[in-house]
Amino acid sequence: MRNSILSIFLIFFGSFIVSAQETFTEEEITVDKFTDGTLTSPSEVENPSLVIFIQGSGPTNRDGNSLEGMNNKSDFAKKIAHELAAEGIASFRFDKRIMKAKELNLDSLSFEDLILDVENILIHFKKKQKFQQYNYCRA
């Protein structure tokens, strides 16, 4: 009897974990030669809202991990993206241009380059027409 109860519990708990993992899909996207990222979409929502993660200063990858200083891998942006998807909201997080600087032999990087990258991301997703219309403002 005890083994039966344990088996039922494990089956129920295991199916809960599997269903929780199926709440979103992730797709690697190349916007242009400077911008690669990950689109996280809720599985069962058509035309969801889209959040675009724009990382702060320094060399930061799409998951929110800084390559300077501590070797701490928090993956905070990735975790937030997964939580947003569970709430029916899609998100796109991308590696900043500085992550490809060596690969592309970039001698310099300007703030305007980073703005251009975000504008190209907005254009990319607007063309897809897969997400709810959005408005943004430039500072």
Beta strands, then each sheet from edge to edge (+ up, - down):
strand 1: 24-32
strand 2: 35-42
strand 3: 50-53
strand 4: 90-94
sheet 1: 1+ 2- 4+ 3+
end
